[in-house]
Amino acid sequence: MIVALEGILESRGVDSAVVRVGPVSLQVSVPSSALGRLGTAGDKVRLHTYLYLREDNVALYGFALPEELGLFKSLISVSGIGPKA
């Protein structure tokens, strides 16, 4: 499980960011509350992450604070609520 990543912010989108970790760039889905705290391209960032693995979907979700990640995990544990809700 990938629990956190630290690297250089390459870009930010509406609901995601690309972070370069060594020679690999990862696209991470990030809530708007965390996007505002990431800074600008070239800044060093750290995200607490949740790797979502399903038969038809693989996604990495990132959060600025561990408490945000904890709330996310609590919400997706409820039947009928997925990570994009």
N, CA and C atoms as an extended XYZ file, in Angstrom:
255
Properties=species:S:1:pos:R:3:atomname:S:1:resname:S:1:resid:I:1 pbc="F F F"
N         0.853       -1.178        0.000 N   MET     1
C         0.000        0.000        0.000 CA  MET     1
C         0.894        1.235        0.000 C   MET     1
N         0.510        2.219       -0.773 N   ILE     2
C         1.220        3.499       -0.802 CA  ILE     2
C         0.525        4.408        0.200 C   ILE     2
N         1.176        4.734        1.308 N   VAL     3
C         0.532        5.529        2.360 CA  VAL     3
C         0.866        7.018        2.282 C   VAL     3
N         1.935        7.368        1.600 N   ALA     4
C         2.297        8.776        1.430 CA  ALA     4
C         3.285        8.880        0.281 C   ALA     4
N         3.362       10.065       -0.292 N   LEU     5
C         4.394       10.309       -1.287 CA  LEU     5
C         4.911       11.719       -1.103 C   LEU     5
N         6.170       11.872       -1.435 N   GLU     6
C         6.828       13.170       -1.323 CA  GLU     6
C         7.616       13.391       -2.596 C   GLU     6
N         7.440       14.548       -3.192 N   GLY     7
C         8.146       14.821       -4.429 CA  GLY     7
C         7.943       16.256       -4.865 C   GLY     7
N         8.159       16.482       -6.149 N   ILE     8
C         8.071       17.817       -6.728 CA  ILE     8
C         6.766       17.942       -7.511 C   ILE     8
N         6.012       18.985       -7.216 N   LEU     9
C         4.766       19.238       -7.924 CA  LEU     9
C         5.080       19.659       -9.355 C   LEU     9
N         4.578       18.887      -10.316 N   GLU    10
C         4.782       19.231      -11.726 CA  GLU    10
C         3.637       20.077      -12.260 C   GLU    10
N         2.409       19.718      -11.868 N   SER    11
C         1.252       20.482      -12.338 CA  SER    11
C         0.050       20.217      -11.451 C   SER    11
N        -0.922       21.137      -11.549 N   ARG    12
C        -2.193       20.997      -10.828 CA  ARG    12
C        -3.318       21.136      -11.827 C   ARG    12
N        -4.361       20.328      -11.632 N   GLY    13
C        -5.562       20.448      -12.450 CA  GLY    13
C        -6.724       20.846      -11.566 C   GLY    13
N        -7.932       20.656      -12.059 N   VAL    14
C        -9.133       21.000      -11.304 CA  VAL    14
C        -9.297       20.081      -10.103 C   VAL    14
N        -8.998       18.800      -10.284 N   ASP    15
C        -9.191       17.835       -9.197 CA  ASP    15
C        -8.040       16.847       -9.064 C   ASP    15
N        -6.883       17.215       -9.591 N   SER    16
C        -5.737       16.312       -9.503 CA  SER    16
C        -4.429       17.096       -9.576 C   SER    16
N        -3.365       16.391       -9.249 N   ALA    17
C        -2.025       16.965       -9.333 CA  ALA    17
C        -1.082       15.894       -9.863 C   ALA    17
N        -0.031       16.324      -10.517 N   VAL    18
C         1.019       15.415      -10.962 CA  VAL    18
C         2.244       15.706      -10.107 C   VAL    18
N         2.727       14.649       -9.434 N   VAL    19
C         3.871       14.778       -8.533 CA  VAL    19
C         4.985       13.869       -9.032 C   VAL    19
N         6.179       14.438       -9.203 N   ARG    20
C         7.341       13.647       -9.618 CA  ARG    20
C         8.031       13.106       -8.374 C   ARG    20
N         8.088       11.789       -8.302 N   VAL    21
C         8.745       11.102       -7.189 CA  VAL    21
C         9.909       10.326       -7.800 C   VAL    21
N        11.107       10.874       -7.686 N   GLY    22
C        12.247       10.264       -8.360 CA  GLY    22
C        12.035       10.355       -9.864 C   GLY    22
N        12.255        9.246      -10.589 N   PRO    23
C        12.087        9.278      -12.042 CA  PRO    23
C        10.646        9.033      -12.501 C   PRO    23
N         9.711        8.900      -11.567 N   VAL    24
C         8.320        8.573      -11.892 CA  VAL    24
C         7.409        9.754      -11.554 C   VAL    24
N         6.494       10.078      -12.472 N   SER    25
C         5.484       11.107      -12.208 CA  SER    25
C         4.145       10.420      -11.990 C   SER    25
N         3.476       10.772      -10.890 N   LEU    26
C         2.210       10.150      -10.515 CA  LEU    26
C         1.085       11.164      -10.583 C   LEU    26
N        -0.041       10.765      -11.194 N   GLN    27
C        -1.234       11.606      -11.162 CA  GLN    27
C        -2.042       11.192       -9.948 C   GLN    27
N        -2.363       12.161       -9.108 N   VAL    28
C        -3.054       11.915       -7.848 CA  VAL    28
C        -4.339       12.732       -7.830 C   VAL    28
N        -5.465       12.071       -7.557 N   SER    29
C        -6.724       12.797       -7.372 CA  SER    29
C        -6.663       13.485       -6.017 C   SER    29
N        -6.924       14.791       -6.009 N   VAL    30
C        -6.774       15.586       -4.793 CA  VAL    30
C        -8.013       16.465       -4.621 C   VAL    30
N        -8.608       16.501       -3.414 N   PRO    31
C        -9.759       17.383       -3.206 CA  PRO    31
C        -9.340       18.851       -3.283 C   PRO    31
N       -10.297       19.703       -3.612 N   SER    32
C        -9.985       21.128       -3.770 CA  SER    32
C        -9.393       21.732       -2.502 C   SER    32
N        -9.794       21.218       -1.341 N   SER    33
C        -9.248       21.741       -0.080 CA  SER    33
C        -7.740       21.524        0.011 C   SER    33
N        -7.253       20.437       -0.545 N   ALA    34
C        -5.817       20.145       -0.507 CA  ALA    34
C        -5.078       20.790       -1.671 C   ALA    34
N        -5.737       20.935       -2.819 N   LEU    35
C        -5.077       21.540       -3.980 CA  LEU    35
C        -4.569       22.941       -3.670 C   LEU    35
N        -5.347       23.702       -2.925 N   GLY    36
C        -4.958       25.065       -2.584 CA  GLY    36
C        -3.728       25.148       -1.709 C   GLY    36
N        -3.416       24.059       -1.021 N   ARG    37
C        -2.254       24.048       -0.120 CA  ARG    37
C        -0.998       23.470       -0.760 C   ARG    37
N        -1.103       23.012       -1.997 N   LEU    38
C         0.044       22.353       -2.623 CA  LEU    38
C         1.132       23.313       -3.076 C   LEU    38
N         0.777       24.528       -3.383 N   GLY    39
C         1.774       25.461       -3.883 CA  GLY    39
C         1.751       25.495       -5.399 C   GLY    39
N         2.903       25.799       -5.987 N   THR    40
C         2.995       25.923       -7.442 CA  THR    40
C         3.994       24.916       -7.987 C   THR    40
N         3.989       24.769       -9.301 N   ALA    41
C         4.901       23.832       -9.958 CA  ALA    41
C         6.334       24.102       -9.512 C   ALA    41
N         7.032       23.032       -9.184 N   GLY    42
C         8.406       23.133       -8.712 CA  GLY    42
C         8.540       23.046       -7.208 C   GLY    42
N         7.431       23.231       -6.492 N   ASP    43
C         7.460       23.142       -5.027 CA  ASP    43
C         7.522       21.688       -4.569 C   ASP    43
N         8.165       21.471       -3.434 N   LYS    44
C         8.193       20.148       -2.816 CA  LYS    44
C         6.861       19.933       -2.094 C   LYS    44
N         6.251       18.765       -2.301 N   VAL    45
C         4.959       18.466       -1.680 CA  VAL    45
C         4.993       17.092       -1.018 C   VAL    45
N         4.104       16.917       -0.050 N   ARG    46
C         3.900       15.620        0.601 CA  ARG    46
C         2.405       15.390        0.689 C   ARG    46
N         1.963       14.220        0.244 N   LEU    47
C         0.553       13.865        0.291 CA  LEU    47
C         0.370       12.535        1.010 C   LEU    47
N        -0.640       12.473        1.854 N   HIS    48
C        -1.059       11.222        2.486 CA  HIS    48
C        -2.005       10.571        1.484 C   HIS    48
N        -1.773        9.308        1.156 N   THR    49
C        -2.461        8.723        0.015 CA  THR    49
C        -3.265        7.472        0.343 C   THR    49
N        -4.209        7.217       -0.545 N   TYR    50
C        -5.010        5.998       -0.504 CA  TYR    50
C        -5.001        5.421       -1.914 C   TYR    50
N        -4.532        4.189       -2.057 N   LEU    51
C        -4.506        3.510       -3.346 CA  LEU    51
C        -5.793        2.715       -3.492 C   LEU    51
N        -6.602        3.082       -4.463 N   TYR    52
C        -7.902        2.449       -4.705 CA  TYR    52
C        -7.734        1.434       -5.829 C   TYR    52
N        -7.920        0.162       -5.508 N   LEU    53
C        -7.761       -0.912       -6.488 CA  LEU    53
C        -9.062       -1.677       -6.640 C   LEU    53
N        -9.564       -1.698       -7.847 N   ARG    54
C       -10.735       -2.492       -8.183 CA  ARG    54
C       -10.465       -3.147       -9.530 C   ARG    54
N       -11.302       -4.109       -9.874 N   GLU    55
C       -11.141       -4.819      -11.135 CA  GLU    55
C       -11.067       -3.871      -12.325 C   GLU    55
N       -11.899       -2.834      -12.309 N   ASP    56
C       -12.011       -1.930      -13.447 CA  ASP    56
C       -11.428       -0.535      -13.201 C   ASP    56
N       -10.747       -0.342      -12.077 N   ASN    57
C       -10.274        1.003      -11.746 CA  ASN    57
C        -9.086        0.952      -10.789 C   ASN    57
N        -8.078        1.727      -11.102 N   VAL    58
C        -6.945        1.936      -10.192 CA  VAL    58
C        -6.766        3.447      -10.081 C   VAL    58
N        -6.778        3.960       -8.859 N   ALA    59
C        -6.641        5.406       -8.666 CA  ALA    59
C        -5.875        5.676       -7.378 C   ALA    59
N        -5.148        6.773       -7.381 N   LEU    60
C        -4.411        7.203       -6.205 CA  LEU    60
C        -5.022        8.524       -5.738 C   LEU    60
N        -5.471        8.560       -4.486 N   TYR    61
C        -6.084        9.745       -3.897 CA  TYR    61
C        -5.118       10.332       -2.885 C   TYR    61
N        -4.943       11.655       -2.914 N   GLY    62
C        -3.996       12.305       -2.024 CA  GLY    62
C        -4.640       13.389       -1.183 C   GLY    62
N        -4.128       13.542        0.043 N   PHE    63
C        -4.673       14.500        1.006 CA  PHE    63
C        -3.528       15.214        1.708 C   PHE    63
N        -3.722       16.495        1.992 N   ALA    64
C        -2.688       17.286        2.653 CA  ALA    64
C        -2.511       16.884        4.113 C   ALA    64
N        -3.600       16.491        4.762 N   LEU    65
C        -3.558       16.170        6.191 CA  LEU    65
C        -3.980       14.728        6.442 C   LEU    65
N        -3.380       14.064        7.426 N   PRO    66
C        -3.789       12.686        7.734 CA  PRO    66
C        -5.245       12.605        8.180 C   PRO    66
N        -5.757       13.670        8.785 N   GLU    67
C        -7.162       13.676        9.215 CA  GLU    67
C        -8.109       13.637        8.016 C   GLU    67
N        -7.729       14.304        6.936 N   GLU    68
C        -8.540       14.265        5.714 CA  GLU    68
C        -8.565       12.854        5.141 C   GLU    68
N        -7.424       12.199        5.153 N   LEU    69
C        -7.351       10.814        4.684 CA  LEU    69
C        -8.216        9.912        5.554 C   LEU    69
N        -8.181       10.103        6.862 N   GLY    70
C        -8.994        9.304        7.775 CA  GLY    70
C       -10.480        9.464        7.506 C   GLY    70
N       -10.916       10.689        7.255 N   LEU    71
C       -12.320       10.937        6.938 CA  LEU    71
C       -12.696       10.262        5.621 C   LEU    71
N       -11.827       10.354        4.631 N   PHE    72
C       -12.054        9.705        3.339 CA  PHE    72
C       -12.234        8.200        3.520 C   PHE    72
N       -11.356        7.585        4.295 N   LYS    73
C       -11.457        6.139        4.535 CA  LYS    73
C       -12.764        5.787        5.235 C   LYS    73
N       -13.178        6.604        6.180 N   SER    74
C       -14.448        6.365        6.879 CA  SER    74
C       -15.623        6.451        5.914 C   SER    74
N       -15.601        7.449        5.047 N   LEU    75
C       -16.706        7.636        4.107 CA  LEU    75
C       -16.812        6.492        3.110 C   LEU    75
N       -15.693        6.056        2.547 N   ILE    76
C       -15.779        4.996        1.538 CA  ILE    76
C       -16.054        3.629        2.146 C   ILE    76
N       -15.983        3.516        3.465 N   SER    77
C       -16.330        2.243        4.105 CA  SER    77
C       -17.847        2.058        4.195 C   SER    77
N       -18.606        3.126        3.944 N   VAL    78
C       -20.068        3.063        3.966 CA  VAL    78
C       -20.547        2.459        2.648 C   VAL    78
N       -21.412        1.475        2.724 N   SER    79
C       -21.949        0.814        1.542 CA  SER    79
C       -22.639        1.825        0.629 C   SER    79
N       -22.287        1.783       -0.650 N   GLY    80
C       -22.902        2.677       -1.627 CA  GLY    80
C       -22.163        3.978       -1.855 C   GLY    80
N       -21.131        4.251       -1.067 N   ILE    81
C       -20.346        5.476       -1.243 CA  ILE    81
C       -18.975        5.095       -1.783 C   ILE    81
N       -18.639        5.656       -2.936 N   GLY    82
C       -17.345        5.388       -3.544 CA  GLY    82
C       -16.415        6.567       -3.376 C   GLY    82
N       -15.192        6.434       -3.847 N   PRO    83
C       -14.198        7.489       -3.648 CA  PRO    83
C       -14.493        8.788       -4.392 C   PRO    83
N       -15.283        8.743       -5.449 N   LYS    84
C       -15.573        9.968       -6.197 CA  LYS    84
C       -16.790       10.705       -5.662 C   LYS    84
N       -17.455       10.149       -4.669 N   ALA    85
C       -18.696       10.761       -4.149 CA  ALA    85
C       -18.456       12.070       -3.450 C   ALA    85
